[in-house]
Amino acid sequence: MTPAAPPALRWRALVWAALLMLFYALPWLRWNGRQALLFDLPARRFDLFGLTLWPQDVGVLFGLVAVLACTLVLLTTMAGRVWCGHACPQTLWSGLFRWIERSATRRLRPPALARLVKHLAWAAVALWTGITFVGLFSPIQPLVAGFWPARWSGWETFWVLFYATAAWANAGFLREQVCIDLCPYARVAPMLCNADTPKVCYDARRAEPRGARQLGQGSVQQRGRGLLDPTSASDYAFRAAHPALAGPPPRFADDRLGDCLDCGACVQVCPMQLDVRAGPQPDCIACGACVDACDAQMRAWRFPSGLVQLASENEMQGRPRRWLRPRTLAALLSLAALLGIGLHYL
């Protein structure tokens, strides 16, 4: 018998909801009577919250892009793929579409009705996403007013439908394939990380050998079993992850099992469909969903949390984490230099 896990912490859903609402609200913000954020290409005028850029100010725009790029590099070296896991549009919209899919499947019968409602909701969200994005380049109020009766120009119609289709396809169907096969940042991010960069880690010494067990069995600390040596822990984890290569793992008595219940909760919630227990995953976006799912199971069994955690390799091996590293200092100095140059010319 497996006790029901309490709900995982909902802070991630709140962050995602806040970022999505911010995106949909951006075109509607006003500044001195004008749209606060508007890239008016026909007028060759960019309005950025009171700062107006003209074609001769293109250097300022490039400078802003460079500052954002350096900030992303610094964030990656310090905190790992936090952008991918918590702020990337692909992650946000895929999460929203998954929530719609789960809600329709859980609440509607028969399945055909659930699929119909799901696709209608996806289409509505995708269309509003396309309108919102185009509203950053064409004034949003006339754009929305021209939706019905249809008064959009040919270009407005094309770009709204283009971005709506892209949102519908990427978030509804491609999902993790966008991160794995299409995203350039996903190729660069591993090169910005090292042994001091946080990532999702599995404590195999405490967790292995994994397996279901009867109620009443305490954690390895409570039972006094202690932690496995690194070699044995890696061997058990490899056998469990690759039974076709290593053969089926041996069976153990309950008192010899580690703290992993082999419930699969960490795999079920992973948006990338990865198993964190199989070792380092270059495609992991470090969203922490598996951390919350595992911690919920640990709380249900009254085990200590942290079986899956966000930590650096050095921290997992008991070594101190270095915050100031050559790569971090280089990104920090580059960002400071760009900001200094920008403030000087502004």
C-alpha positions, 0 to 999 in steps of 0.5 A: 500500500502506498500512501497518497502524496500531499500536493507539491508546492505550487510556487512554480505554477504561480510563477508561470501564471504571472509570466503569462499574464505579464506577456498578455498584458504588455501590449495594453500598458500605457505610458504618457498616453501611448502604448508603453511597448510598441515596435512601430516598424512602418513609423520606424519608431520603437517605444520602450516605456518612455524611451523612444528609439529611432533608426539612428538609435539602433546602437542602443537597441543592439546594446540592450540585446547585448546586455540581455545576452550577458545577463542570460550567460551570467544567470546560466553560470550561476544558477543553471538552466533557470531560464529554460525551466521557469521563464522560457516561452516554450516551457510556459506555453507547453505547461499551459497547453498540458494543463488544458489537456489534463483538465479536459481529459479529467473532467469531460466525458466521453473522450471525443468531447474532451479532445474537441474541447481541448483543441478548441481551447488550444486554438483560442489560446494560440489565436490570442497569443498571436494577436498579443504578439502582433500587438507589440508591432501594431497598436493593440487597440485597433488590432483587437477592434479589427478582429470582428468584423474583419478589418485587418490588413493582409500583413496583420492577418498573416502574422497573427495566423503565423504566430498562432499556428506556431504557438499551437504546434510548438506547445501542443505537439512538438513540446520537448522536441523544440528544446531538444532539436531546435533551440540554440540556447539548449546547445550552448547552455551545457558549455556554460555550466561546470561542477559548481553550477546547480542542476537536478541531481539524484542522490543514488547513495541514499536512494539505491537500491530502489523498490517498493516496500511495505508500510512501516519501513523507515528511511535509510537514516532511520533504519541505520543502513547508511549511505552506499559507497559511490561505486555500488550506488552507481552500479545499482542505478545503472542496472535499474536504468539499463536492464537490457544492457546490465540485466535485471537488477537483483531483488532486495529485502525491504530493510536493504532498500534505499529511499527511492520507492520506484514510484515513477512520480519524477518521470511522470511530471517531467516535461522532457520525459526524462528519468533523473535517476538515469544519471546526468541528462543534458536535455534536462531544463532544471524546472524542478518538477521532479524535485517537487514530486519526489519531495511529496512522496518523501513527505508521504512516507515520512522520509527526509526530502532531498532525494532529488534536489537542485545542487551542484556536483561539488555539493553532492560530493560534499565539496564547497561550491565556488561562487566566484569562478573565471567564467562567472567573473568574465560574464559579470565584468562584461555585463558591468562594462556594457552597462557602464557604456550604456549609461555613459552615452545615455 
